[in-house]
Amino acid sequence: MSYYCKRNYSRFINKFKLLIRKYIFFMGQKTHPLGFRIGITQKHKSTWFSQTKTYALLLEEDYLIRKYIKQKLANANIATIYIYRKSDQIEIQIKTARPGIVLGRFGTGIEILRDELSKILKYTRQIRIDVIEITEPDTEACLLGEFIKQQLEKRIAYRRVVRQVVQRTQKANIQGIKIQVSGRLNGAEIARSEWTREGRVPLQTLRADIDYASCSAQTTYGILGIKVWLFKGEILSSYKNHSKNTD
Protein backbone atom coordinates (compact mmCIF):
# COMPACT_ATOMS: atom_id res chain seq x y z
CA MET A 1 0.00 0.00 0.00
CA SER A 2 1.41 3.38 -1.01
CA TYR A 3 1.97 6.27 1.38
CA TYR A 4 -0.95 8.21 -0.15
CA CYS A 5 -3.35 5.28 0.35
CA LYS A 6 -2.19 4.73 3.92
CA ARG A 7 -2.76 8.40 4.75
CA ASN A 8 -6.27 8.41 3.27
CA TYR A 9 -7.03 5.14 5.05
CA SER A 10 -5.91 6.55 8.42
CA ARG A 11 -8.00 9.68 7.84
CA PHE A 12 -11.02 7.53 7.07
CA ILE A 13 -10.48 5.46 10.23
CA ASN A 14 -10.17 8.58 12.40
CA LYS A 15 -13.35 10.08 10.95
CA PHE A 16 -15.15 6.79 11.46
CA LYS A 17 -14.03 6.65 15.12
CA LEU A 18 -15.25 10.21 15.72
CA LEU A 19 -18.59 9.34 14.13
CA ILE A 20 -18.95 6.27 16.37
CA ARG A 21 -18.13 8.31 19.47
CA LYS A 22 -20.75 10.91 18.58
CA TYR A 23 -23.31 8.18 18.00
CA ILE A 24 -22.55 6.40 21.28
CA PHE A 25 -22.34 9.40 23.60
CA PHE A 26 -24.69 11.94 22.04
CA MET A 27 -27.40 10.04 20.18
CA GLY A 28 -30.57 8.90 21.90
CA GLN A 29 -29.77 10.17 25.38
CA LYS A 30 -33.12 10.86 27.06
CA THR A 31 -33.46 12.00 30.64
CA HIS A 32 -35.88 10.21 32.94
CA PRO A 33 -38.53 12.80 33.94
CA LEU A 34 -38.69 11.65 37.58
CA GLY A 35 -35.00 11.01 38.20
CA PHE A 36 -34.19 14.39 36.64
CA ARG A 37 -36.29 16.12 39.32
CA ILE A 38 -35.38 14.18 42.46
CA GLY A 39 -34.69 16.69 45.20
CA ILE A 40 -36.51 19.49 43.36
CA THR A 41 -40.10 18.45 42.71
CA GLN A 42 -39.81 14.70 43.36
CA LYS A 43 -38.79 12.91 46.53
CA HIS A 44 -36.94 9.62 46.90
CA LYS A 45 -39.07 6.49 47.02
CA SER A 46 -36.61 4.94 49.47
CA THR A 47 -35.20 6.95 52.37
CA TRP A 48 -32.47 5.31 54.46
CA PHE A 49 -28.73 5.02 54.84
CA SER A 50 -26.50 2.05 55.59
CA GLN A 51 -22.96 0.81 55.65
CA THR A 52 -21.23 -0.22 52.46
CA LYS A 53 -21.45 -3.93 53.28
CA THR A 54 -25.24 -3.94 53.72
CA TYR A 55 -26.20 -1.43 51.03
CA ALA A 56 -26.79 -4.01 48.29
CA LEU A 57 -28.77 -6.21 50.68
CA LEU A 58 -31.13 -3.39 51.68
CA LEU A 59 -31.53 -2.31 48.07
CA GLU A 60 -32.52 -5.86 47.12
CA GLU A 61 -35.01 -5.93 50.00
CA ASP A 62 -36.65 -2.74 48.73
CA TYR A 63 -36.98 -4.27 45.27
CA LEU A 64 -38.48 -7.50 46.62
CA ILE A 65 -40.90 -5.62 48.89
CA ARG A 66 -42.25 -3.51 46.02
CA LYS A 67 -42.43 -6.49 43.68
CA TYR A 68 -44.32 -8.62 46.19
CA ILE A 69 -46.82 -5.89 47.11
CA LYS A 70 -47.61 -5.11 43.48
CA GLN A 71 -48.09 -8.81 42.66
CA LYS A 72 -50.11 -9.56 45.79
CA LEU A 73 -52.33 -6.48 45.42
CA ALA A 74 -52.50 -6.27 41.64
CA ASN A 75 -56.13 -5.11 41.71
CA ALA A 76 -55.60 -2.38 44.32
CA ASN A 77 -54.51 0.31 41.80
CA ILE A 78 -51.26 1.03 43.64
CA ALA A 79 -49.47 4.12 42.33
CA THR A 80 -46.38 4.48 44.55
CA ILE A 81 -44.70 2.62 47.41
CA TYR A 82 -42.44 4.60 49.75
CA ILE A 83 -40.01 2.83 52.09
CA TYR A 84 -38.46 4.49 55.15
CA ARG A 85 -35.93 2.60 57.26
CA LYS A 86 -34.73 3.09 60.81
CA SER A 87 -32.37 0.95 62.84
CA ASP A 88 -35.04 -1.55 63.90
CA GLN A 89 -38.13 -0.50 61.91
CA ILE A 90 -39.33 -0.34 58.32
CA GLU A 91 -42.16 2.00 57.41
CA ILE A 92 -43.98 1.27 54.15
CA GLN A 93 -46.39 3.83 52.70
CA ILE A 94 -48.73 2.54 49.99
CA LYS A 95 -50.54 5.08 47.81
CA THR A 96 -53.58 3.37 46.34
CA ALA A 97 -56.89 4.30 44.78
CA ARG A 98 -58.62 1.28 46.38
CA PRO A 99 -57.53 1.19 50.03
CA GLY A 100 -60.25 -1.32 50.95
CA ILE A 101 -58.45 -4.08 49.05
CA VAL A 102 -55.20 -3.36 50.90
CA LEU A 103 -56.81 -3.12 54.34
CA GLY A 104 -59.07 -6.14 53.95
CA ARG A 105 -62.03 -6.94 56.18
CA PHE A 106 -61.59 -5.47 59.67
CA GLY A 107 -57.98 -4.62 58.82
CA THR A 108 -56.85 -8.22 58.54
CA GLY A 109 -55.23 -7.57 55.17
CA ILE A 110 -52.53 -5.42 56.79
CA GLU A 111 -51.69 -8.14 59.31
CA ILE A 112 -51.42 -10.80 56.60
CA LEU A 113 -49.28 -8.52 54.44
CA ARG A 114 -46.99 -7.69 57.37
CA ASP A 115 -46.45 -11.38 58.18
CA GLU A 116 -45.65 -12.24 54.58
CA LEU A 117 -43.25 -9.31 54.17
CA SER A 118 -41.38 -10.36 57.31
CA LYS A 119 -40.46 -13.60 55.51
CA ILE A 120 -38.77 -11.59 52.75
CA LEU A 121 -36.54 -9.66 55.15
CA LYS A 122 -33.29 -11.35 56.06
CA TYR A 123 -33.16 -9.56 59.42
CA THR A 124 -36.12 -9.33 61.79
CA ARG A 125 -37.45 -5.80 61.98
CA GLN A 126 -40.69 -4.18 62.99
CA ILE A 127 -42.82 -3.47 59.92
CA ARG A 128 -45.25 -0.57 59.85
CA ILE A 129 -47.64 -0.22 56.92
CA ASP A 130 -49.52 3.01 56.19
CA VAL A 131 -52.19 3.18 53.48
CA ILE A 132 -52.71 6.52 51.73
CA GLU A 133 -55.86 6.88 49.64
CA ILE A 134 -55.66 8.57 46.24
CA THR A 135 -58.78 10.69 45.95
CA GLU A 136 -58.16 11.65 42.30
CA PRO A 137 -56.82 8.62 40.39
CA ASP A 138 -56.94 10.49 37.07
CA THR A 139 -54.01 12.63 38.25
CA GLU A 140 -51.62 9.66 38.60
CA ALA A 141 -49.66 8.63 35.51
CA CYS A 142 -49.16 5.09 36.83
CA LEU A 143 -52.88 4.47 37.19
CA LEU A 144 -53.63 5.93 33.77
CA GLY A 145 -50.97 3.69 32.24
CA GLU A 146 -52.49 0.63 33.91
CA PHE A 147 -55.92 1.62 32.58
CA ILE A 148 -54.55 1.87 29.03
CA LYS A 149 -52.84 -1.49 29.49
CA GLN A 150 -56.05 -3.20 30.60
CA GLN A 151 -58.05 -1.73 27.72
CA LEU A 152 -55.47 -2.70 25.10
CA GLU A 153 -55.35 -6.26 26.43
CA LYS A 154 -59.12 -6.36 25.91
CA ARG A 155 -58.44 -5.60 22.21
CA ILE A 156 -59.98 -2.14 22.28
CA ALA A 157 -58.64 0.30 19.66
CA TYR A 158 -55.73 2.28 21.08
CA ARG A 159 -56.94 5.62 19.66
CA ARG A 160 -60.25 5.23 21.42
CA VAL A 161 -58.48 4.43 24.70
CA VAL A 162 -56.09 7.37 24.37
CA ARG A 163 -58.95 9.74 23.61
CA GLN A 164 -60.82 8.52 26.67
CA VAL A 165 -57.78 9.03 28.93
CA VAL A 166 -57.22 12.55 27.60
CA GLN A 167 -60.83 13.45 28.36
CA ARG A 168 -60.50 12.09 31.90
CA THR A 169 -57.38 14.15 32.58
CA GLN A 170 -59.02 17.29 31.24
CA LYS A 171 -61.86 16.85 33.72
CA ALA A 172 -59.26 16.44 36.50
CA ASN A 173 -57.73 19.86 35.62
CA ILE A 174 -54.41 18.43 34.41
CA GLN A 175 -52.54 21.12 32.47
CA GLY A 176 -50.93 18.75 29.98
CA ILE A 177 -50.67 15.08 29.01
CA LYS A 178 -48.59 13.11 26.54
CA ILE A 179 -49.24 9.45 25.70
CA GLN A 180 -47.07 7.22 23.52
CA VAL A 181 -48.00 3.72 22.38
CA SER A 182 -45.46 1.57 20.52
CA GLY A 183 -45.70 -1.83 18.86
CA ARG A 184 -48.00 -3.59 16.41
CA LEU A 185 -50.88 -1.17 16.79
CA ASN A 186 -54.25 -2.68 15.86
CA GLY A 187 -52.45 -5.80 14.63
CA ALA A 188 -50.36 -4.05 11.96
CA GLU A 189 -47.55 -6.10 10.42
CA ILE A 190 -44.97 -3.35 10.94
CA ALA A 191 -44.45 -1.97 14.43
CA ARG A 192 -44.60 1.79 14.88
CA SER A 193 -44.92 4.44 17.57
CA GLU A 194 -47.71 6.99 17.86
CA TRP A 195 -48.07 9.70 20.47
CA THR A 196 -50.69 12.24 21.43
CA ARG A 197 -50.22 15.44 23.39
CA GLU A 198 -52.76 17.83 24.84
CA GLY A 199 -51.70 21.01 26.62
CA ARG A 200 -48.15 21.74 27.81
CA VAL A 201 -45.65 19.08 28.88
CA PRO A 202 -42.37 20.97 29.60
CA LEU A 203 -39.91 18.13 30.23
CA GLN A 204 -36.86 20.43 30.46
CA THR A 205 -38.35 22.77 33.09
CA LEU A 206 -37.19 21.67 36.52
CA ARG A 207 -39.90 23.53 38.41
CA ALA A 208 -42.59 21.69 36.42
CA ASP A 209 -44.42 18.98 38.35
CA ILE A 210 -44.11 16.10 35.88
CA ASP A 211 -45.48 12.64 36.58
CA TYR A 212 -44.30 9.77 34.38
CA ALA A 213 -45.05 6.07 34.09
CA SER A 214 -44.33 3.29 31.62
CA CYS A 215 -45.73 -0.21 31.28
CA SER A 216 -46.31 -2.90 28.65
CA ALA A 217 -49.48 -4.61 27.48
CA GLN A 218 -49.40 -8.24 26.31
CA THR A 219 -51.76 -8.60 23.37
CA THR A 220 -52.35 -11.37 20.85
CA TYR A 221 -50.21 -9.46 18.31
CA GLY A 222 -47.28 -8.92 20.67
CA ILE A 223 -46.19 -6.55 23.41
CA LEU A 224 -47.20 -2.88 23.27
CA GLY A 225 -45.15 -0.27 25.11
CA ILE A 226 -47.07 2.47 26.92
CA LYS A 227 -45.65 5.76 28.24
CA VAL A 228 -47.61 8.50 30.00
CA TRP A 229 -46.43 11.99 30.93
CA LEU A 230 -48.54 14.37 33.06
CA PHE A 231 -47.93 18.06 33.71
CA LYS A 232 -49.64 19.14 36.93
CA GLY A 233 -48.33 22.71 37.10
CA GLU A 234 -45.28 24.54 38.38
CA ILE A 235 -44.44 23.80 42.01
CA LEU A 236 -41.93 26.61 42.56
CA SER A 237 -44.03 29.32 40.88
CA SER A 238 -45.42 30.53 44.24
CA TYR A 239 -41.88 30.96 45.61
CA LYS A 240 -40.89 32.90 42.49
CA ASN A 241 -43.88 35.25 42.83
CA HIS A 242 -43.11 35.73 46.53
CA SER A 243 -39.52 36.74 45.75
CA LYS A 244 -40.73 39.27 43.18
CA ASN A 245 -43.11 40.83 45.70
CA THR A 246 -40.37 41.15 48.34
CA ASP A 247 -38.06 42.86 45.87
C-alpha positions in Angstrom: 0.0 0.0 0.0 1.4 3.4 -1.0 2.0 6.3 1.4 -0.9 8.2 -0.2 -3.3 5.3 0.3 -2.2 4.7 3.9 -2.8 8.4 4.7 -6.3 8.4 3.3 -7.0 5.1 5.1 -5.9 6.5 8.4 -8.0 9.7 7.8 -11.0 7.5 7.1 -10.5 5.5 10.2 -10.2 8.6 12.4 -13.4 10.1 11.0 -15.2 6.8 11.5 -14.0 6.7 15.1 -15.3 10.2 15.7 -18.6 9.3 14.1 -19.0 6.3 16.4 -18.1 8.3 19.5 -20.7 10.9 18.6 -23.3 8.2 18.0 -22.6 6.4 21.3 -22.3 9.4 23.6 -24.7 11.9 22.0 -27.4 10.0 20.2 -30.6 8.9 21.9 -29.8 10.2 25.4 -33.1 10.9 27.1 -33.5 12.0 30.6 -35.9 10.2 32.9 -38.5 12.8 33.9 -38.7 11.7 37.6 -35.0 11.0 38.2 -34.2 14.4 36.6 -36.3 16.1 39.3 -35.4 14.2 42.5 -34.7 16.7 45.2 -36.5 19.5 43.4 -40.1 18.5 42.7 -39.8 14.7 43.4 -38.8 12.9 46.5 -36.9 9.6 46.9 -39.1 6.5 47.0 -36.6 4.9 49.5 -35.2 7.0 52.4 -32.5 5.3 54.5 -28.7 5.0 54.8 -26.5 2.1 55.6 -23.0 0.8 55.6 -21.2 -0.2 52.5 -21.4 -3.9 53.3 -25.2 -3.9 53.7 -26.2 -1.4 51.0 -26.8 -4.0 48.3 -28.8 -6.2 50.7 -31.1 -3.4 51.7 -31.5 -2.3 48.1 -32.5 -5.9 47.1 -35.0 -5.9 50.0 -36.7 -2.7 48.7 -37.0 -4.3 45.3 -38.5 -7.5 46.6 -40.9 -5.6 48.9 -42.2 -3.5 46.0 -42.4 -6.5 43.7 -44.3 -8.6 46.2 -46.8 -5.9 47.1 -47.6 -5.1 43.5 -48.1 -8.8 42.7 -50.1 -9.6 45.8 -52.3 -6.5 45.4 -52.5 -6.3 41.6 -56.1 -5.1 41.7 -55.6 -2.4 44.3 -54.5 0.3 41.8 -51.3 1.0 43.6 -49.5 4.1 42.3 -46.4 4.5 44.5 -44.7 2.6 47.4 -42.4 4.6 49.7 -40.0 2.8 52.1 -38.5 4.5 55.1 -35.9 2.6 57.3 -34.7 3.1 60.8 -32.4 0.9 62.8 -35.0 -1.5 63.9 -38.1 -0.5 61.9 -39.3 -0.3 58.3 -42.2 2.0 57.4 -44.0 1.3 54.2 -46.4 3.8 52.7 -48.7 2.5 50.0 -50.5 5.1 47.8 -53.6 3.4 46.3 -56.9 4.3 44.8 -58.6 1.3 46.4 -57.5 1.2 50.0 -60.3 -1.3 51.0 -58.4 -4.1 49.0 -55.2 -3.4 50.9 -56.8 -3.1 54.3 -59.1 -6.1 53.9 -62.0 -6.9 56.2 -61.6 -5.5 59.7 -58.0 -4.6 58.8 -56.8 -8.2 58.5 -55.2 -7.6 55.2 -52.5 -5.4 56.8 -51.7 -8.1 59.3 -51.4 -10.8 56.6 -49.3 -8.5 54.4 -47.0 -7.7 57.4 -46.5 -11.4 58.2 -45.6 -12.2 54.6 -43.3 -9.3 54.2 -41.4 -10.4 57.3 -40.5 -13.6 55.5 -38.8 -11.6 52.7 -36.5 -9.7 55.1 -33.3 -11.3 56.1 -33.2 -9.6 59.4 -36.1 -9.3 61.8 -37.4 -5.8 62.0 -40.7 -4.2 63.0 -42.8 -3.5 59.9 -45.3 -0.6 59.9 -47.6 -0.2 56.9 -49.5 3.0 56.2 -52.2 3.2 53.5 -52.7 6.5 51.7 -55.9 6.9 49.6 -55.7 8.6 46.2 -58.8 10.7 45.9 -58.2 11.6 42.3 -56.8 8.6 40.4 -56.9 10.5 37.1 -54.0 12.6 38.3 -51.6 9.7 38.6 -49.7 8.6 35.5 -49.2 5.1 36.8 -52.9 4.5 37.2 -53.6 5.9 33.8 -51.0 3.7 32.2 -52.5 0.6 33.9 -55.9 1.6 32.6 -54.5 1.9 29.0 -52.8 -1.5 29.5 -56.1 -3.2 30.6 -58.0 -1.7 27.7 -55.5 -2.7 25.1 -55.3 -6.3 26.4 -59.1 -6.4 25.9 -58.4 -5.6 22.2 -60.0 -2.1 22.3 -58.6 0.3 19.7 -55.7 2.3 21.1 -56.9 5.6 19.7 -60.2 5.2 21.4 -58.5 4.4 24.7 -56.1 7.4 24.4 -58.9 9.7 23.6 -60.8 8.5 26.7 -57.8 9.0 28.9 -57.2 12.5 27.6 -60.8 13.4 28.4 -60.5 12.1 31.9 -57.4 14.2 32.6 -59.0 17.3 31.2 -61.9 16.9 33.7 -59.3 16.4 36.5 -57.7 19.9 35.6 -54.4 18.4 34.4 -52.5 21.1 32.5 -50.9 18.8 30.0 -50.7 15.1 29.0 -48.6 13.1 26.5 -49.2 9.5 25.7 -47.1 7.2 23.5 -48.0 3.7 22.4 -45.5 1.6 20.5 -45.7 -1.8 18.9 -48.0 -3.6 16.4 -50.9 -1.2 16.8 -54.3 -2.7 15.9 -52.5 -5.8 14.6 -50.4 -4.1 12.0 -47.6 -6.1 10.4 -45.0 -3.3 10.9 -44.5 -2.0 14.4 -44.6 1.8 14.9 -44.9 4.4 17.6 -47.7 7.0 17.9 -48.1 9.7 20.5 -50.7 12.2 21.4 -50.2 15.4 23.4 -52.8 17.8 24.8 -51.7 21.0 26.6 -48.1 21.7 27.8 -45.7 19.1 28.9 -42.4 21.0 29.6 -39.9 18.1 30.2 -36.9 20.4 30.5 -38.4 22.8 33.1 -37.2 21.7 36.5 -39.9 23.5 38.4 -42.6 21.7 36.4 -44.4 19.0 38.4 -44.1 16.1 35.9 -45.5 12.6 36.6 -44.3 9.8 34.4 -45.1 6.1 34.1 -44.3 3.3 31.6 -45.7 -0.2 31.3 -46.3 -2.9 28.7 -49.5 -4.6 27.5 -49.4 -8.2 26.3 -51.8 -8.6 23.4 -52.4 -11.4 20.8 -50.2 -9.5 18.3 -47.3 -8.9 20.7 -46.2 -6.5 23.4 -47.2 -2.9 23.3 -45.2 -0.3 25.1 -47.1 2.5 26.9 -45.7 5.8 28.2 -47.6 8.5 30.0 -46.4 12.0 30.9 -48.5 14.4 33.1 -47.9 18.1 33.7 -49.6 19.1 36.9 -48.3 22.7 37.1 -45.3 24.5 38.4 -44.4 23.8 42.0 -41.9 26.6 42.6 -44.0 29.3 40.9 -45.4 30.5 44.2 -41.9 31.0 45.6 -40.9 32.9 42.5 -43.9 35.2 42.8 -43.1 35.7 46.5 -39.5 36.7 45.7 -40.7 39.3 43.2 -43.1 40.8 45.7 -40.4 41.1 48.3 -38.1 42.9 45.9 
